[in-house]
Amino acid sequence: MTDGARIPVTAETVPPDAPDEVQDLAARAAGPRVPCFDATVGVTLPPQAWTGTPRNRLVVIGDSLSHGFQSGAVFNTDLSYGAIIAYELGWLDGFRYPRYPGLGGLPINLELLMRDLESQVGSAISLWELPLALFRARQFMDDVEDYWERGPGAVPPTATGINHNLGMYGWDLRDALDWTAELLEQQVTAPKDDLLQQVVEHNSERAALRVYPRGDTEKTLSVFQAAARLGEDKDDDTDDGIETLIVFLGANNALRTVTDLTVHWSGPGYDTLTGKGQYTIWRPEHFRSELGHVVDAVRGIRARHVIWCTVPHVTIAPIARGIGGKVQPGSRYFPYYSRPWVTDQAFNAGRDVHITGAEARAVDYAIDLFNTDIEGVVRTERSGGAPDGTVRDWYLLDIAGMLDRLAARRYINDVNARPPWWTPYPLPATLQGLQPAIDSRFLSGDGRGGRDQGGLFSLDGVHPTTVGYGLIAQEMIRIMESAGVAFRHPNGEPRTGPVLVDFDRLVLRDTLVRFPPQIVDSTLSTLGWADEHLGWVLRALKSHF
């Protein structure tokens, strides 16, 4: 490994340009934030007698992790965690969600692309097959572009009602607060058929127009205002129109540090749609300010229960792979983080895009501060500390802590790095039986039709596989059960607890876990080739900024 970095690598420090709050936390913290696995955050509410069942049993507001994004595209939205919960509620037929049926969805489906290449050139791209592989890949992308820009996908279907899944890939806190169907329509201009830059133009806006309500009286609604409409849609015997509301936002206020592999702290314009795109991570005080606006919006939604999710540590996602050994024994961090197909031996810090271990640590500490604020919001509302004094039945799902318990290279494979609170996440029996064991490393095939490693993250290295979404759904179901939400069989008969996600069903639907594309082997060289020639990271993970 050649050390040509411009930024010096330090052991357990953060860079000098990190915000003061991050600097202060790094100076006094003995380790990462201790997750809060108590959904009530230690505040017990008196038993409440709910009357009737709200019409809208589940509503989700979030980003790509709620939308159902996977392997670079949103397509199997019937397998988002929200849809999985609705299935277990016995209410999937009533759960409205956007659909993206054509050519693997938007913006580019890596699984379909890899399988198409494999059908033409086999499980490896040899030197003399490179021209054919490049031609096939560009043809695939051209077909996707034509379908969504000029074909059947160009016109969003007429919605029959406001969607219950209001998640949208790429959205951060400000996006969720400000975007409306009216604004989105203004962004979609006549597309150009570019032979070189083959990517669906305005793919984010096109995808969002299938999420947002577009009726004459609804085109000016944000997702929070749309949810508020659902909250008012109630029967006479119910107080609220929504039974459970899930709010899962904030990952995109830090994610670009690992998709772009650059750390640019927020500054002027961070709270505007036109100004925030230049930043890859929000300063804690800026995130806190944006979170305050989100909290105000959620208070205005008539939902019986609200589940707030913390922000995952984005540095665990395998799209950014730690290079070399840990910076010192017991550390969570590697000296550098680069693309997952860059090997330790080939990495050159003067050539390969990367962030340093110190930068990764600063990002994690910023996220810890984000999550402390989210946890504080739930505690305040449950304690009646809101300005109106109302006690609200809000809960916390610490997704960051859950993912930390599944982090292979950070904790599972490094006993010395484990903090005192850490224990391995107990996988459901069905997933424990999978061989090899699923983990958080980048997914790859074994050359024999099966899986060599990975299984929690899809082929974009950021978003979950279907069984990964099932794990998120299971954690939310546990909270919903504790809140008194009734789960039923499809025939209406009540289910006895604990309610367990049907992982056998999900495994059957999870093509990546069962038989991943063999062209994506343990070296990940094909994905590296695709990024070099097609720029799939740019197209699939950054096209919405």
N, C-alpha and C positions, 0 to 999 in steps of 0.2 A: 504494500500500500504506500503510495507516494504522498507525502505530506506537503501539499502546495497551497494550503488554505491561507487566505488573507486574514481570517479571524483566528486568533490563537485558541487552542483547545485547552480548557481548564477543567478541573475535576468536578466540583459540585457548586459552581458559581453560576451567575447569570450575566449576560452581556451588559455593559455599562449603559446602553441605550434603553434597557428595559424600564417600564414605568416605576415610579417610586414605590407604589404598593407592592409590586412584584419584587423589587429589590429588598424591601423591608421583610416580606414573608420569607424570601430565600435566606436572609441573614439570621432569622430567628427560628425557622422551621427545622425540626429534626427529621422530617420526612414528609410524605404526601399527606394531603387532607385525609382525615379519618372519615370514611363514608358513613352516612346515616342510613342504616338498613331498617330503621323503625319508621314505617310509613306515616305514623302519627307525630313524628318528631318529638315524642315525649309529652304531647299534650292530649290528654284523654277528654273526649266530649261526652256529655250525658247521652243515654240512649234516646234516639229520635224515632218517633212513630211516623213513618211515611205513608201517605194515602195514595192508593192507585199506582199504576205504572206509567211513567211518561211515555209519550208516543215515540220519542227519539231516544232510544236506549243507549246509544253510544255516538259521540261526536269527537272527531280528532282534528286538532290544529297542529301542524308541524311542518317539517321540511322533507327531504328525500327519505329519511328514515321512517317517516310516517306515510309518505306517498306510496312506498313499495318499490323504490328504486333498487336495481340489482344489475350487476355486470355492465354498468355504463348506460343503463336505460331504465325507463319506467314502462313496464309491460304487464307483468302478472299482478295486477292490482287486486285480484281476488285472493292474493296470498300476502298482502300487507299485514302487519300485526293487527291493525284494526279489523280487517276482514276475518282474520283468524279468531279474534275475540268474539266478533258477531256470530261466527259459526258455532262457537261453544255456548253462546247465549241462546242459541236456537233462533236467531234473528237475522241470519245472513240474507234471507229473501227481502228483508226490510231495509238492509244497510245499503245506502246509495254511495257509489264510488265512481271515479272517472275510469274510462277504459281507453286503451291504446292498442288496438288489435293488429295494426299493420306492420309487417316486416320487423317485428321485435321491438316496437315502441320507439321512444325518443330519448336521447338523441342518437345513440349508436349502441346496438346490442353486441357486446363482445363475445358472448357465448355463441350467438348465431354466426358471427363473423368467423370465429375460430373453427366452428363445426363445418362451415362452408369451405374454408381453406383445407381442412383435414380431408374432406370428401374429394378434393381435387389433387392434393399433393401428398397425402398420407400424414403420418404423425410427426414428420420432420420436414423442414424446407431445405432441400439440398441446393447447392450452388447453382446448378443448371435449371432449377425450378423457381428461382427467385423472380424472373420476369413474369411467369405464369401466376405466381402467388400475388404479386403486386397488381397484375391486371384483374384477377378475381376479387381482390380486396377493394379496389377502386370501383369495380362494377357493382359490388354489394352496396357500397356507400352511395353510389349514384342512384341505385334503385330506391334506397331509403330516402334520399333527398327528393326524388321525383314523387314518391308516394305522399310525403307529408307536405311538400310545397305546391304540387300541381295535381296530385291524384286524389283518391278518396279521403285521405287524411287531412287535406287542406281545410276542410270545412268542419268545425266542431259540431257534434250532434246537438240537437235541441234537448235541453235537460228537462226532465219531468218534475224536478223539485231540487231544492238545495241539497248538495251532497253532504253526507255524514262524514266522509273522509275529505277534509279540507287541507290535507298536507300537500306541499308543493316543493319539488326538488329545487335546491339552490336558495330557498328563502331563508333569510336571517330575520331578526326581530323587526327591523324596519320594513322589510318587504311585506311581512304579514300585516303590518299596521297600515301600509299605504296603498299597495296594489289593489286595483279594482278591475273588473272586466272592461270597463270603459277605457281605462288607461292602457290596458293590455292590447286592446284592439287598435289603438292609435300607434302602437309600436310595430305591428305586423304590416310591413310594406310589401310591394311586389318583389318576389324573389328573383335572383339571378342564377342561371345554371353555370356554375363555376367548375371547370374541368379539373382545377388544381385544388381548390379549397372546398372539397366535397363534404359539406356539413349542412344540416338543415338550418337555414337561416331563421332566426327568431324562434329556435326550438323551445326555449324556455317559455316564451309568451304563448306559443301554440299549445304547449302542454298545459299551461295554467288556465287557458280558456276552456279546457275540459273540466277544470276543478271549480272555477268560480261560477256563481249564478249569473245568467245573462238575460233574464227577463227584463221587461221594460222598467220595472220598478226596483230591479236588483242590480243593475249594471254598475252602480256607484258604491256597492258594498265591499268592504274589506272582508277577509275571512272571519274576523272577529264579529263584524256586524252581521255577516251571514249566519254565524252560529247564534247570535242574539235573536235572529228571526226564528230559528229553530227552537230556542228557549221559550219564545212566546207562543209556540204552536203546541197548545196543551188542551187536555180535556178538562171538564168542569171539576172532576174529582182529584186533580193533581195540582200541585203548587208550581211545578216547573215543567218545561217542555223537554228538557234533557235530563236523562238519568245520570250518565257519567260523561264528563268532558275530560279529554286528555290534552294537555299542552306540552309539546315536546319540541322546543325551539332552542336555538343558541349554538348548535354545532357549526353552522356556517359563519359564525362570528369568530371562528378560529381555524376552520378546516383548510383554508387555502395555505396555511403555513406548511402543510404536508403535501397538498396537491401541486402547489407552485414551488414548494421547497424554497420559500423566502419568508422572512419575518419582517413585516412592515406594520408598525403599531398605528392605530387609528388616530386621526387628527381632525382638522376642520372638515366639515361636510359628512362626518361619519353617520349623522342622523338624517341624511337625505338620500333619496333613490339615485340621484345623479352624482353625488360626491363620494359615496362610500366604497365604490368599486376599486379605488386605489389602495385599499388597506386589506391586509390578510388576517389581522387579529385586532380585536378591540381592547383598548385599555380598560381595566376593571371599572373605572369611574364612568366610562362611556357605556359599557355594558349595563351597569347599574341604572343609569339614566334611561336607557331603552327598555330595560326590564320593568321599570316603574310604569311606563306607558302601557306595556303589555298587561301588567297587573290591573291597571285601571280598566282596560278593555274587558278583561275576564270578569271583573266584579260586576259588569253590566250584563252578563249572560246568566240566564236563569237555568242553572244546572244544579242538580241535587248534590252530586259529588264531583270534585275536580282533582285529577291526578297531574301533578307537575313532575317533569323528568329533569334530571341533571344533565349536564353536557359531558359527553364522553371525552376522555383524554385522547385527542386525535393522534398523538404520537404513537399510540399502540396500533393503529391501523396499519396493515402491512404494505400499503402503498409507499410508505417511507420505511426503508429497512435499515436497521442499525448496522454500521460497518465496523468490523473488527471485534475485539473483546470489550467488556465494560471498561469505563474510564478508570475505575478502581474497584477493588473488592467491596461488595455490598451496595454498589451504585445501581440505580435503575437505568442509567444512560450509557449509550455508546458514544465514541468520539464524534462520529458523523452519522447522518441519516441521508441516504440517497435512494434511487429507484431500486425496486426489489430484484431486478435482473442484473444489477451491477454487483459483481462478486467482490469479496474482500481483496483478492489478489489484483483485480483489474482496476479498482477504484483509484482515481487520481483527484485529489481535492482541488487541484488547479484547473481541472477540466470538467469533472462531473458535477452537475447541479446537486446541491446538498444544503442542509443546515447542520450546525454543530450541536454537540451534546448540550452545551450551555444554552443555546437557543431553544432546544427542545425542553429543557428544564424550565425556562422562562415561560414558554407556552403552557406547560402543565400547571405552573403556579398561577398563571392568569386564569386558567380554567378552574382551578381550585377556588379562586376568589369568586368567579361566576357562580359556582355551585354553592358556596357559602351564602351568597345573596339569595339564590333560589330557595335553599333550605330555610333561610330567615323569613322569606315571604310566607311560606307555608306555616311556620310557627306563629308569625304575627296574626295571620288570618284565623287560625284555629284558636288563638288566645283572645280574639276580639280586639286586637290592637289596631285594626283598620280605622281610618278617620270616622267612619260611620258607626263604629263600635260593634258591627255585626260579627257574630261567630260563624265562620264558614267551614263546611265539611271538606276541607282540602287535604290532600295527601302528597307525600313525596315518594317518587321512585328513583332511587339512586343508581341510574344506569352507569354512571362513571365507575362506581364501586363494583357493580356487576361485571363490567368489562375488565376491570383490573384483576378480578378473580379468575378471568379466562386468559390473561395475557401470558403467552407461552415464553417468549424470550425475555420478557421483563421480570417475571416472577416464577412461573412454573418450573422453568429450567434453571433457575438461579436461586437456590435456597437462601443464600446470603443477602439477597436484595429484598426479601419479603419483609414488609413492615409487621409490627406485632399484631395488628388486627386481621392480617391476611389469612384466609383459608381458601382452599380450592372450591370453585363453584360446583355444586352437585348436579351433574347432568341427569336428565330423565333416563329411565332404564333403557328405553328404545335407543337413545343416542349413545349410551354407555356400551351398547352391543355392537356399534359400528366399528369396523376395522378397516384401516388403522383408526385410532381414536381421533375424533375431530379436535382441531385446535385453531389458534388464531394466526397461524402462519399463512403465507400466500398459498392459495389452492394450486395444486398441480396433479397431473396424472402419473400413473406408475408405469406406463408403457405397455400394460396388459389389459387395458380397458377399465381399470379401477383408479382409485385415488391414492396418491403417494403421501400427501400431507394436506393440512388445512381442513376446511369444511365449515368454518364459522363465517368467513368472509367470501363474497363472490369474486368474480374475475376482475372487478375494478379495484380490489384491495381496500375498499372503503365501506361498502354496504354489505349487509348480511346476506347469507344464503337463505333459502326458505326455512330451514330448521333454525337458523339464527333468528329470524323474525319470530319463529315459534317460541323461542326462549324469552324474548321481550314480551310477547303476549302472555306467557305463563306468569311472569312477574306481575303484570298488570291485573290479571285475573285474580291473583292472590289478594291484592289490595281491594279489588271490587267485592270479592267475597266478604272480606273483613268489614266492608262498609254496608253490608246487607243486601247487595245486589243479587237478585234471584236468577240463577242459570237454569235453562230448560232444554229438554230434548226438542228436536224439530216438531214433534207431535204435541208440544205444549206441556208435557209432563215434567214436573220439577226434577232437577238433578240433585243428588246428595253430594256433599263436599267430602274431601276437597275436589274441586273441579280441575281435572288434568287435561291439558291440551292433547289432542289426538296426534301424537308424533308419528305414529305409523302412517297416517294419512299424509302428513307433511313429507316424510321420507320418500314416499311413492311419488310425490310431486317434485321432489328436489333432484333435478337431473344433474346438478353439479356435484352433489355429495355421492350420488349413486354411480354415475359414469361421466366424469368430467372429460372435456376434450383432451385427447392424448397429445395433441400438438402443443399443449401447454404442459411441458415437462418440468422437472425439478430445477432446471437451469433458467426457466422463464424466458429463454432466448427469443421465442416467437413473439411474446408480448413486447420485448425490447425492440425487435425488428419492426413490429407494428407501430410502436410509438415513434421510432425514427423516421419511418416512411409515411405514416398516416397521421401521426400526432394524435393518437387516440386519447391520451391523458388530457390534452387541450380540449378535444372535442367532447369527450364524455364527462369530464369532471370539472371543467372550467368554463364551459360554453354558456353557462347561465349567469356569469358575472360581467 
